[in-house]
Amino acid sequence: MTLLKTPAFRVLLVVIALFFTATWHVLAQGNNPYCDQLGVCTNQTEKVEEQDPGVAAVMVKNAIAAFTNVLKIANDSINSIRSNSTLLQYGQRLTVMLTGIVILWGIGKNIALKQSLPQLLGDLVFPLIIASFVLGAGLEKLPGVIESSVTKIAGIFGAGTTSSLETSLATNLLEAAARVWNAERASSGVLEMATSPLMTVALLILRIAVILLILVAAGLGVAAILVAKFQLALAIALAPLLIPWIVFKPTEFLFSGWLSFFLKAGFGLVGVFAVSAVVVQGSQNMSNLITTVKADSSGVMTLGVMAAMSIIFTYLMLKGSDIGEGIISGNATGIGQLSSVAKGAAAMSPVRMASATAGLAGSAAKMGGAGLAGKLMKGRELSGAGKQLAQKAFGNGTASRAVFEKTRTAAPPKVDKQ
């Protein structure tokens, strides 16, 4: 305590305070290029804000370039399973074999049923036409025709070429996320942020949430597109082994399953990009709307609603492939999974209460039944004992009466006369 009162220590404290003040002033000048030598700094918020989007644009451009390279590797790996000459040869042999089986089956059926030659030709015309189509163009052309048709339908929504579907989606959503992060705010909002740290933190958290949800939607969209493209490539690769089964009537279901799988994968791709078009447009609109957000309660509400819309966009992207497949199967999708979860959670408490009540009632019934059974057993035992006593008493009375009757009816004893 005596050291704090000395003049030398007080001078040292003043020197330390001046040192930190000068250091802070130098750092402030270094961070703000619009401060002169006298330390007078002008408000150049607009100029500083103009430089940030350029840096962000370079970062986004680099991210998109790296992402494109990764997607190129993924697409090359997927496309490597498309064409296989060995499978094509197997498909041709399988078609010839099935055609021979159909001809022999038709001849044997005609002989067994004693049908005429025109009937035999009528039974073989359609399978032979199908076999000719499969050998001529079906194995090589049919998968490509289906894929190109699906790709053109997807291109209506701005998809571009097949190889650029996921790249276009990722580019648009990454740019929207960058605009959300680098959106300019009004000068009044900046001043309010300086005086409202809690509001600043809330706005920052909501802004980050919106960006993360946009990025999650982009990831889900890219993953769904890659899965759909892999399914298309797999269907094309297995086409030579599954298309020939259409020639033989009993095995036609294999071709039907392949065609259904192929169409569902293709229209799943269409559904994903149709949903992604909506998500991209909504994200761009939100990035434009965020430029008017101020650091007050209305800004927090606006960003909260934007975060909720981002959740909806993410859910739509998650259901995109199901929506596309529903076009083929005829099953429309919805929020049934979410509503079922909510209903299950809401109904859990009444069910538990009912089960608990039923358990208590069952326990009470068991206890009551056990008590009643015990009483009945005791009553039965008592009644049995009473019966035994009555029978014993009745038996004793009967024996006494029998003795009495016997003595009464017996002949009197003889008396000797003297």
Sine and cosine of phi, psi and omega as CSV:
sin_phi,cos_phi,sin_psi,cos_psi,sin_omega,cos_omega
0.00,0.00,-0.57,0.82,0.01,-1.00
-0.93,0.37,-0.48,0.88,0.01,-1.00
-0.92,0.38,-0.59,0.81,-0.01,-1.00
-0.92,0.39,-0.40,0.92,-0.05,-1.00
-1.00,0.00,-0.10,1.00,-0.04,-1.00
-0.97,0.23,0.58,-0.82,0.01,-1.00
-0.90,0.43,-0.55,0.84,-0.02,-1.00
-0.90,0.43,-0.66,0.75,0.01,-1.00
-0.92,0.40,-0.59,0.81,0.02,-1.00
-0.92,0.39,-0.63,0.77,0.05,-1.00
-0.90,0.44,-0.64,0.77,0.03,-1.00
-0.88,0.47,-0.66,0.75,0.04,-1.00
-0.89,0.46,-0.64,0.76,0.02,-1.00
-0.91,0.42,-0.66,0.76,0.01,-1.00
-0.90,0.44,-0.68,0.74,0.02,-1.00
-0.89,0.45,-0.66,0.75,0.02,-1.00
-0.90,0.44,-0.67,0.74,0.04,-1.00
-0.90,0.43,-0.59,0.81,0.00,-1.00
-0.90,0.44,-0.73,0.69,0.00,-1.00
-0.92,0.38,-0.53,0.85,0.04,-1.00
-0.92,0.39,-0.69,0.72,0.02,-1.00
-0.91,0.42,-0.65,0.76,0.02,-1.00
-0.89,0.47,-0.70,0.72,0.03,-1.00
-0.89,0.46,-0.62,0.79,0.01,-1.00
-0.91,0.41,-0.65,0.76,0.01,-1.00
-0.92,0.39,-0.66,0.75,0.02,-1.00
-0.90,0.43,-0.60,0.80,0.03,-1.00
-0.91,0.42,-0.64,0.77,0.05,-1.00
-0.92,0.39,-0.61,0.79,-0.01,-1.00
-0.93,0.37,-0.58,0.82,-0.01,-1.00
-0.98,0.19,-0.43,0.90,-0.03,-1.00
-0.93,-0.36,0.95,-0.31,-0.03,-1.00
-0.96,0.29,-0.05,1.00,-0.05,-1.00
-0.98,-0.22,0.37,0.93,0.09,-1.00
-0.98,-0.20,0.70,-0.72,0.00,-1.00
-1.00,0.05,-0.12,-0.99,-0.05,-1.00
-0.94,0.34,-0.43,0.90,0.02,-1.00
-0.99,0.15,-0.05,1.00,0.02,-1.00
1.00,0.01,0.15,0.99,0.02,-1.00
-1.00,0.06,0.87,-0.49,-0.06,-1.00
-0.94,-0.35,0.74,-0.67,0.04,-1.00
-1.00,-0.05,0.38,-0.92,0.00,-1.00
-1.00,0.09,0.98,-0.20,-0.01,-1.00
-0.89,-0.45,0.73,0.68,-0.06,-1.00
-0.88,0.47,-0.64,0.77,-0.06,-1.00
-0.92,0.40,-0.61,0.79,-0.01,-1.00
-0.94,0.34,-0.62,0.79,0.03,-1.00
-0.91,0.40,-0.65,0.76,0.01,-1.00
-0.91,0.42,-0.48,0.88,-0.02,-1.00
-0.95,0.31,-0.42,0.91,-0.04,-1.00
-0.99,0.15,-0.46,0.89,-0.07,-1.00
-0.89,0.46,-0.71,0.70,-0.01,-1.00
-0.86,0.52,-0.51,0.86,0.03,-1.00
-0.91,0.42,-0.71,0.71,0.04,-1.00
-0.89,0.45,-0.68,0.73,0.01,-1.00
-0.90,0.44,-0.60,0.80,0.00,-1.00
-0.90,0.44,-0.63,0.78,0.04,-1.00
-0.91,0.42,-0.67,0.74,0.02,-1.00
-0.90,0.44,-0.69,0.72,0.02,-1.00
-0.90,0.44,-0.64,0.77,0.02,-1.00
-0.89,0.46,-0.68,0.73,0.03,-1.00
-0.91,0.42,-0.65,0.76,0.02,-1.00
-0.90,0.44,-0.66,0.75,0.01,-1.00
-0.91,0.41,-0.63,0.77,0.02,-1.00
-0.89,0.45,-0.70,0.71,0.03,-1.00
-0.91,0.42,-0.65,0.76,0.00,-1.00
-0.90,0.43,-0.61,0.79,0.02,-1.00
-0.90,0.43,-0.63,0.77,0.03,-1.00
-0.90,0.44,-0.66,0.75,0.03,-1.00
-0.91,0.42,-0.68,0.74,0.02,-1.00
-0.91,0.42,-0.55,0.83,0.05,-1.00
-0.89,0.45,-0.66,0.75,0.05,-1.00
-0.90,0.44,-0.67,0.74,0.01,-1.00
-0.90,0.44,-0.68,0.74,0.02,-1.00
-0.91,0.42,-0.62,0.78,0.04,-1.00
-0.90,0.43,-0.63,0.78,0.03,-1.00
-0.92,0.40,-0.63,0.77,0.01,-1.00
-0.93,0.36,-0.68,0.74,-0.03,-1.00
-0.94,0.34,-0.30,0.96,-0.03,-1.00
-0.93,0.37,-0.34,0.94,-0.01,-1.00
-1.00,-0.09,0.00,1.00,-0.06,-1.00
-0.93,0.37,-0.87,0.49,-0.12,-0.99
-0.99,-0.13,0.79,-0.61,0.04,-1.00
-0.58,-0.82,0.94,-0.33,-0.06,-1.00
-0.91,0.41,-0.52,0.86,0.01,-1.00
-0.91,0.42,-0.69,0.72,0.04,-1.00
-0.90,0.43,-0.57,0.82,0.04,-1.00
-0.90,0.43,-0.67,0.74,0.05,-1.00
-0.91,0.42,-0.65,0.76,0.06,-1.00
-0.89,0.47,-0.62,0.78,0.02,-1.00
-0.91,0.43,-0.65,0.76,0.04,-1.00
-0.90,0.43,-0.68,0.73,0.04,-1.00
-0.90,0.44,-0.64,0.77,0.01,-1.00
-0.90,0.43,-0.61,0.79,0.02,-1.00
-0.90,0.43,-0.70,0.71,0.03,-1.00
-0.89,0.46,-0.67,0.74,-0.01,-1.00
-0.90,0.43,-0.70,0.71,0.00,-1.00
-0.92,0.40,-0.58,0.82,0.05,-1.00
-0.90,0.43,-0.67,0.74,0.07,-1.00
-0.88,0.47,-0.63,0.77,0.04,-1.00
-0.90,0.44,-0.64,0.77,0.01,-1.00
-0.90,0.43,-0.67,0.74,0.00,-1.00
-0.91,0.42,-0.73,0.69,0.01,-1.00
-0.90,0.44,-0.61,0.79,0.03,-1.00
-0.90,0.44,-0.67,0.74,0.00,-1.00
-0.91,0.41,-0.66,0.75,0.01,-1.00
-0.91,0.41,-0.70,0.72,0.01,-1.00
-0.90,0.44,-0.64,0.77,0.05,-1.00
-0.91,0.42,-0.64,0.77,0.00,-1.00
-0.91,0.42,-0.65,0.76,0.00,-1.00
-0.94,0.34,-0.66,0.75,-0.04,-1.00
-0.92,0.40,-0.63,0.77,-0.02,-1.00
-1.00,-0.03,-0.01,1.00,0.01,-1.00
0.82,0.57,0.77,0.63,0.01,-1.00
-1.00,0.00,0.21,-0.98,-0.02,-1.00
-1.00,0.09,0.20,-0.98,0.01,-1.00
-0.91,0.42,-0.66,0.75,0.06,-1.00
-0.86,0.51,-0.59,0.81,0.05,-1.00
-0.91,0.42,-0.62,0.78,0.05,-1.00
-0.90,0.44,-0.70,0.71,0.02,-1.00
-0.90,0.43,-0.61,0.79,0.03,-1.00
-0.91,0.42,-0.57,0.82,0.02,-1.00
-0.96,0.28,-0.43,0.90,-0.08,-1.00
-0.99,-0.15,-0.21,0.98,-0.08,-1.00
-0.90,0.44,-0.79,0.61,-0.07,-1.00
-0.89,0.45,-0.73,0.68,0.05,-1.00
-0.87,0.49,-0.59,0.80,0.02,-1.00
-0.93,0.37,-0.60,0.80,0.06,-1.00
-0.90,0.43,-0.70,0.72,0.02,-1.00
-0.89,0.46,-0.67,0.74,0.01,-1.00
-0.90,0.44,-0.63,0.77,0.04,-1.00
-0.90,0.43,-0.65,0.76,0.02,-1.00
-0.91,0.41,-0.67,0.75,-0.02,-1.00
-0.90,0.43,-0.70,0.71,0.00,-1.00
-0.95,0.32,-0.57,0.82,-0.07,-1.00
-0.98,0.22,-0.76,0.65,-0.10,-0.99
-0.64,-0.77,-0.31,0.95,-0.13,-0.99
-0.90,0.44,-0.70,0.72,-0.07,-1.00
-0.92,0.38,-0.53,0.85,-0.08,-1.00
-0.98,-0.21,-0.59,0.81,-0.15,-0.99
-0.99,-0.11,-0.58,0.81,-0.12,-0.99
-0.86,0.51,-0.74,0.67,0.02,-1.00
-0.87,0.49,-0.64,0.76,0.02,-1.00
-0.91,0.41,-0.61,0.79,0.03,-1.00
-0.90,0.44,-0.70,0.72,0.01,-1.00
-0.90,0.44,-0.69,0.73,-0.02,-1.00
-0.91,0.42,-0.69,0.72,0.00,-1.00
-0.90,0.43,-0.59,0.80,0.03,-1.00
-0.90,0.43,-0.70,0.72,0.02,-1.00
-0.90,0.43,-0.64,0.77,0.00,-1.00
-0.91,0.42,-0.63,0.78,0.03,-1.00
-0.92,0.40,-0.61,0.79,0.06,-1.00
-0.90,0.43,-0.65,0.76,0.05,-1.00
-0.92,0.40,-0.54,0.84,0.02,-1.00
-0.92,0.39,-0.32,0.95,0.06,-1.00
-0.87,0.49,-0.52,0.86,-0.02,-1.00
-1.00,0.02,0.24,0.97,0.04,-1.00
1.00,0.02,0.38,0.93,-0.07,-1.00
-0.96,0.28,-0.49,0.87,-0.09,-1.00
0.99,0.15,-0.58,-0.82,0.00,-1.00
-0.99,0.16,0.20,-0.98,-0.03,-1.00
-0.89,0.46,-0.62,0.79,-0.05,-1.00
-0.96,0.30,-0.28,0.96,-0.06,-1.00
-0.95,-0.32,0.22,0.98,-0.02,-1.00
-0.88,0.47,-0.85,0.53,-0.05,-1.00
-0.95,0.32,-0.51,0.86,0.03,-1.00
-0.91,0.41,-0.69,0.73,0.04,-1.00
-0.89,0.46,-0.69,0.72,0.02,-1.00
-0.89,0.46,-0.75,0.66,-0.03,-1.00
-0.90,0.43,-0.63,0.78,0.01,-1.00
-0.89,0.46,-0.74,0.68,-0.03,-1.00
-0.90,0.44,-0.69,0.73,-0.04,-1.00
-0.95,0.30,-0.60,0.80,0.06,-1.00
-0.91,0.42,-0.64,0.77,0.06,-1.00
-0.91,0.42,-0.63,0.78,0.05,-1.00
-0.90,0.43,-0.66,0.75,0.04,-1.00
-0.90,0.43,-0.63,0.78,0.04,-1.00
-0.91,0.42,-0.62,0.78,0.04,-1.00
-0.92,0.39,-0.58,0.82,0.06,-1.00
-0.90,0.44,-0.65,0.76,-0.03,-1.00
-0.95,0.30,-0.60,0.80,-0.09,-1.00
-0.98,-0.19,0.31,0.95,-0.02,-1.00
-0.91,0.42,0.70,-0.72,0.02,-1.00
-0.97,0.25,0.59,-0.81,0.04,-1.00
-0.92,-0.38,0.39,-0.92,0.02,-1.00
-0.93,0.38,0.42,-0.91,-0.03,-1.00
-0.90,0.44,-0.58,0.82,0.06,-1.00
-0.89,0.46,-0.61,0.80,0.04,-1.00
-0.90,0.43,-0.62,0.79,0.02,-1.00
-0.90,0.43,-0.67,0.75,0.03,-1.00
-0.91,0.42,-0.64,0.77,0.02,-1.00
-0.91,0.41,-0.57,0.82,0.02,-1.00
-0.90,0.43,-0.53,0.85,0.01,-1.00
-0.92,0.38,-0.49,0.87,-0.03,-1.00
-0.98,-0.20,-0.08,1.00,-0.02,-1.00
-0.77,-0.64,0.98,0.20,-0.02,-1.00
-0.90,0.43,-0.58,0.82,0.01,-1.00
-0.91,0.42,-0.67,0.75,0.04,-1.00
-0.91,0.41,-0.58,0.81,0.04,-1.00
-0.89,0.46,-0.69,0.72,0.02,-1.00
-0.90,0.43,-0.66,0.75,0.01,-1.00
-0.89,0.46,-0.70,0.71,0.01,-1.00
-0.90,0.43,-0.64,0.77,0.00,-1.00
-0.91,0.42,-0.68,0.74,0.00,-1.00
-0.90,0.44,-0.70,0.71,0.00,-1.00
-0.91,0.41,-0.62,0.78,0.03,-1.00
-0.89,0.45,-0.69,0.72,0.04,-1.00
-0.90,0.44,-0.62,0.79,0.02,-1.00
-0.89,0.46,-0.69,0.73,0.03,-1.00
-0.88,0.48,-0.69,0.73,-0.02,-1.00
-0.90,0.43,-0.70,0.71,0.00,-1.00
-0.89,0.45,-0.64,0.76,0.01,-1.00
-0.92,0.40,-0.61,0.80,0.07,-1.00
-0.90,0.44,-0.66,0.75,0.02,-1.00
-0.92,0.39,-0.61,0.80,0.06,-1.00
-0.90,0.44,-0.67,0.75,0.05,-1.00
-0.88,0.48,-0.65,0.76,0.04,-1.00
-0.89,0.45,-0.69,0.73,0.03,-1.00
-0.89,0.45,-0.67,0.74,0.03,-1.00
-0.90,0.43,-0.65,0.76,0.01,-1.00
-0.90,0.43,-0.71,0.71,0.01,-1.00
-0.90,0.44,-0.67,0.74,0.02,-1.00
-0.89,0.45,-0.67,0.74,0.01,-1.00
-0.90,0.43,-0.63,0.78,0.02,-1.00
-0.91,0.40,-0.68,0.73,0.01,-1.00
-0.91,0.42,-0.64,0.77,0.04,-1.00
-0.90,0.43,-0.69,0.73,0.02,-1.00
-0.89,0.45,-0.65,0.76,0.02,-1.00
-0.92,0.38,-0.58,0.82,0.07,-1.00
-0.91,0.41,-0.65,0.76,0.04,-1.00
-0.90,0.43,-0.65,0.76,0.06,-1.00
-0.89,0.47,-0.70,0.71,0.00,-1.00
-0.90,0.44,-0.63,0.78,0.03,-1.00
-0.92,0.40,-0.64,0.77,0.04,-1.00
-0.90,0.43,-0.64,0.77,0.03,-1.00
-0.92,0.39,-0.63,0.77,-0.01,-1.00
-0.91,0.41,-0.61,0.79,-0.03,-1.00
-1.00,0.00,0.00,1.00,-0.02,-1.00
-0.84,0.54,-0.69,0.72,0.00,-1.00
-0.88,0.47,-0.39,0.92,-0.01,-1.00
-1.00,-0.05,-0.26,0.97,-0.09,-1.00
-0.92,-0.39,-0.44,0.90,0.02,-1.00
-0.92,0.39,-0.65,0.76,-0.06,-1.00
-0.87,0.50,-0.34,0.94,-0.06,-1.00
-0.94,0.34,-0.15,0.99,0.06,-1.00
-0.94,0.35,-0.33,0.94,-0.04,-1.00
-0.92,0.39,-0.62,0.79,-0.07,-1.00
-0.98,-0.19,0.81,-0.59,-0.12,-0.99
-0.85,0.52,-0.73,0.68,-0.03,-1.00
-0.90,0.44,-0.39,0.92,-0.01,-1.00
-0.96,-0.28,0.28,0.96,-0.03,-1.00
-0.92,0.39,-0.39,0.92,-0.04,-1.00
-0.90,0.43,-0.44,0.90,0.04,-1.00
-0.91,0.41,-0.68,0.74,0.07,-1.00
-0.91,0.40,-0.65,0.76,0.01,-1.00
-0.89,0.46,-0.65,0.76,0.05,-1.00
-0.91,0.42,-0.66,0.75,0.04,-1.00
-0.89,0.45,-0.70,0.71,-0.01,-1.00
-0.90,0.43,-0.65,0.76,0.04,-1.00
-0.90,0.44,-0.68,0.74,0.04,-1.00
-0.89,0.46,-0.69,0.73,-0.02,-1.00
-0.89,0.45,-0.73,0.69,-0.03,-1.00
-0.93,0.37,-0.62,0.79,0.03,-1.00
-0.91,0.42,-0.65,0.76,0.05,-1.00
-0.90,0.43,-0.68,0.74,0.00,-1.00
-0.91,0.41,-0.74,0.67,0.00,-1.00
-0.96,0.27,-0.37,0.93,0.18,-0.98
-0.89,0.45,-0.62,0.78,0.09,-1.00
-0.90,0.44,-0.66,0.75,0.05,-1.00
-0.88,0.47,-0.70,0.71,0.01,-1.00
-0.89,0.46,-0.64,0.77,0.00,-1.00
-0.89,0.45,-0.70,0.71,-0.05,-1.00
-0.97,0.23,-0.48,0.88,0.11,-0.99
-0.90,0.45,-0.68,0.73,0.05,-1.00
-0.93,0.37,-0.63,0.78,-0.01,-1.00
-0.90,0.44,-0.53,0.85,0.07,-1.00
-0.88,0.47,-0.66,0.75,0.05,-1.00
-0.91,0.41,-0.68,0.74,-0.02,-1.00
-0.91,0.42,-0.67,0.74,0.01,-1.00
-0.89,0.45,-0.71,0.70,0.02,-1.00
-0.89,0.46,-0.68,0.74,0.03,-1.00
-0.91,0.42,-0.63,0.78,0.03,-1.00
-0.91,0.40,-0.64,0.77,0.05,-1.00
-0.91,0.41,-0.64,0.77,0.05,-1.00
-0.90,0.43,-0.63,0.78,0.04,-1.00
-0.92,0.40,-0.62,0.78,0.03,-1.00
-0.91,0.41,-0.50,0.86,0.09,-1.00
-0.97,0.24,-0.57,0.82,-0.01,-1.00
-0.95,0.33,-0.49,0.87,-0.10,-1.00
-0.94,0.33,-0.26,0.97,0.04,-1.00
-0.93,0.37,-0.35,0.94,0.00,-1.00
-0.99,-0.14,0.06,1.00,-0.04,-1.00
-0.97,0.23,0.74,-0.67,0.06,-1.00
-0.96,-0.28,0.35,-0.94,-0.04,-1.00
-0.99,0.11,0.91,0.42,0.07,-1.00
-0.64,-0.77,-0.18,-0.98,-0.04,-1.00
-0.89,0.45,-0.58,0.81,0.03,-1.00
-0.92,0.40,-0.59,0.81,0.06,-1.00
-0.91,0.41,-0.63,0.78,0.06,-1.00
-0.89,0.45,-0.68,0.74,0.02,-1.00
-0.90,0.44,-0.66,0.75,0.00,-1.00
-0.89,0.46,-0.72,0.69,0.01,-1.00
-0.93,0.38,-0.53,0.85,0.08,-1.00
-0.90,0.44,-0.68,0.73,0.05,-1.00
-0.91,0.41,-0.62,0.78,0.04,-1.00
-0.90,0.44,-0.62,0.79,0.06,-1.00
-0.90,0.44,-0.64,0.77,0.05,-1.00
-0.90,0.44,-0.66,0.75,0.05,-1.00
-0.91,0.42,-0.56,0.83,0.05,-1.00
-0.91,0.41,-0.58,0.82,0.08,-1.00
-0.89,0.45,-0.67,0.74,0.03,-1.00
-0.90,0.44,-0.67,0.74,0.03,-1.00
-0.88,0.47,-0.66,0.75,0.03,-1.00
-0.89,0.46,-0.66,0.75,0.02,-1.00
-0.91,0.40,-0.63,0.77,0.06,-1.00
-0.88,0.48,-0.67,0.74,0.02,-1.00
-0.91,0.42,-0.56,0.83,0.04,-1.00
-0.92,0.39,-0.53,0.85,-0.04,-1.00
-0.99,-0.12,0.10,0.99,-0.07,-1.00
-0.86,0.50,-0.73,0.69,-0.01,-1.00
-0.92,0.40,-0.59,0.81,0.04,-1.00
-0.91,0.42,-0.59,0.81,0.04,-1.00
-0.90,0.43,-0.70,0.72,0.02,-1.00
-0.91,0.42,-0.66,0.75,0.03,-1.00
-0.92,0.38,-0.49,0.87,0.03,-1.00
-0.90,0.43,-0.41,0.91,0.05,-1.00
-0.90,0.43,-0.59,0.81,0.00,-1.00
-0.99,0.17,-0.71,0.70,-0.06,-1.00
-0.99,0.17,-0.31,0.95,-0.03,-1.00
0.99,0.11,0.19,0.98,0.00,-1.00
-0.97,-0.26,0.93,-0.37,0.05,-1.00
-0.97,0.24,0.57,-0.82,-0.01,-1.00
-0.99,-0.14,0.10,-0.99,-0.02,-1.00
-0.21,-0.98,-0.45,-0.89,0.02,-1.00
-0.96,-0.28,0.57,0.82,-0.04,-1.00
-0.87,0.49,-0.59,0.81,-0.01,-1.00
-0.92,0.40,-0.69,0.73,0.01,-1.00
-0.92,0.40,-0.68,0.74,-0.01,-1.00
-0.92,0.39,-0.58,0.81,0.03,-1.00
-0.92,0.40,-0.61,0.79,0.05,-1.00
-0.90,0.43,-0.69,0.72,0.00,-1.00
-0.90,0.43,-0.70,0.71,0.02,-1.00
-0.90,0.43,-0.63,0.78,0.02,-1.00
-0.90,0.44,-0.65,0.76,0.04,-1.00
-0.92,0.39,-0.62,0.79,0.00,-1.00
-0.94,0.34,-0.57,0.82,-0.04,-1.00
-1.00,0.08,-0.09,1.00,-0.06,-1.00
-0.93,0.38,-0.68,0.74,-0.04,-1.00
-0.90,0.43,-0.76,0.65,0.05,-1.00
-0.86,0.51,-0.61,0.79,0.00,-1.00
-0.91,0.42,-0.68,0.74,0.02,-1.00
-0.91,0.42,-0.66,0.76,0.04,-1.00
-0.89,0.46,-0.68,0.74,0.00,-1.00
-0.90,0.43,-0.66,0.75,0.01,-1.00
-0.92,0.40,-0.61,0.79,0.04,-1.00
-0.91,0.41,-0.67,0.74,0.04,-1.00
-0.89,0.46,-0.69,0.73,0.03,-1.00
-0.89,0.46,-0.60,0.80,0.04,-1.00
-0.91,0.41,-0.68,0.73,0.05,-1.00
-0.89,0.45,-0.68,0.73,0.02,-1.00
-0.89,0.45,-0.65,0.76,0.03,-1.00
-0.90,0.44,-0.66,0.75,0.03,-1.00
-0.90,0.44,-0.68,0.73,0.02,-1.00
-0.89,0.45,-0.66,0.75,0.01,-1.00
-0.89,0.45,-0.65,0.76,0.03,-1.00
-0.90,0.45,-0.69,0.73,0.00,-1.00
-0.91,0.42,-0.70,0.72,0.02,-1.00
-0.89,0.45,-0.67,0.74,0.03,-1.00
-0.90,0.44,-0.65,0.76,0.03,-1.00
-0.90,0.43,-0.67,0.75,0.03,-1.00
-0.89,0.45,-0.71,0.71,0.01,-1.00
-0.89,0.45,-0.66,0.75,0.04,-1.00
-0.89,0.46,-0.63,0.77,0.04,-1.00
-0.89,0.45,-0.68,0.73,0.03,-1.00
-0.89,0.45,-0.66,0.75,0.03,-1.00
-0.89,0.46,-0.65,0.76,0.02,-1.00
-0.91,0.42,-0.65,0.76,0.03,-1.00
-0.91,0.42,-0.68,0.73,0.04,-1.00
-0.88,0.47,-0.63,0.77,0.02,-1.00
-0.91,0.42,-0.65,0.76,0.03,-1.00
-0.90,0.43,-0.67,0.74,0.01,-1.00
-0.90,0.43,-0.69,0.72,0.01,-1.00
-0.90,0.44,-0.60,0.80,0.05,-1.00
-0.90,0.44,-0.66,0.75,0.04,-1.00
-0.90,0.43,-0.64,0.77,0.04,-1.00
-0.89,0.46,-0.67,0.74,0.02,-1.00
-0.88,0.47,-0.66,0.75,0.01,-1.00
-0.89,0.45,-0.66,0.75,0.04,-1.00
-0.90,0.43,-0.67,0.74,0.00,-1.00
-0.90,0.44,-0.70,0.72,0.02,-1.00
-0.89,0.46,-0.62,0.78,0.00,-1.00
-0.92,0.40,-0.70,0.72,0.02,-1.00
-0.91,0.41,-0.69,0.72,0.01,-1.00
-0.89,0.45,-0.62,0.78,0.02,-1.00
-0.91,0.42,-0.66,0.75,0.03,-1.00
-0.90,0.44,-0.66,0.75,0.03,-1.00
-0.90,0.44,-0.65,0.76,0.01,-1.00
-0.90,0.44,-0.65,0.76,0.02,-1.00
-0.91,0.42,-0.65,0.76,0.01,-1.00
-0.90,0.43,-0.69,0.73,0.00,-1.00
-0.91,0.41,-0.60,0.80,0.03,-1.00
-0.90,0.44,-0.66,0.75,0.04,-1.00
-0.90,0.43,-0.64,0.76,0.00,-1.00
-0.90,0.44,-0.72,0.70,0.01,-1.00
-0.89,0.45,-0.60,0.80,-0.02,-1.00
-0.92,0.40,-0.68,0.73,0.03,-1.00
-0.94,0.34,-0.48,0.88,-0.01,-1.00
-0.96,0.28,-0.66,0.75,-0.05,-1.00
-1.00,0.08,-0.12,0.99,-0.04,-1.00
-0.95,0.31,0.49,-0.87,0.00,-1.00
-0.93,0.37,0.60,-0.80,0.00,-1.00
-0.91,0.41,0.46,-0.89,-0.02,-1.00
-0.93,0.36,0.58,-0.81,0.00,-1.00
-0.97,0.26,0.65,-0.76,0.01,-1.00
-0.93,-0.36,0.77,-0.63,0.00,-1.00
-0.97,0.24,0.79,-0.61,0.03,-1.00
-1.00,-0.01,0.77,-0.64,0.05,-1.00
-0.99,-0.13,0.00,0.00,0.00,0.00
